[in-house]
Amino acid sequence: MSQELTFKVWISSMMENGNRTNRLGFTAFGHDDY
């Protein structure tokens, strides 16, 4: 599995969960504007 595909799947699962912990994970990657 390519990194890009893994990232897309991760984002997809994040959006479904709507979990605060996942948002913190995004911030760690510098996407705190999500």
VENJOPE-V242613 format. One record per pair of residues at least 24 apart in sequence whose ideal C-beta (glycine too) atoms are under 10 Angstrom apart, sorted by sequence separation. I is the first residue (numbers start at 1). J is the second residue. If there is no record, write none. Layout:
i:j
I:J
I:J
//
This chain:
none
//
